[in-house]
Amino acid sequence: MPQLIFFALVGLVAWYGYRHFVREAERVTAKVRREEHQAATGTQGTLVKDPETGEYRLAKD
């Protein structure tokens, strides 16, 4: 029975690590694609509207 609990814990940790890895990889891939698009079009950033002030600012990554 202790072996079953051990392998269940190892499986949960592996699943959590995999999900974290995938989430980070998607974030990095999206950032690289944005930068490639900006380089191709000659832009220097993406503007987003601040809902409180109504001013446009550069998006933070």
Number of C-alpha atoms within 10 A of each C-alpha: 5 7 8 9 10 11 11 12 12 12 12 12 12 12 12 11 12 12 12 11 12 11 12 12 12 11 12 12 12 12 13 12 11 14 16 12 13 14 12 9 9 9 10 10 15 13 12 13 12 12 8 6 7 9 10 12 12 12 11 8 5
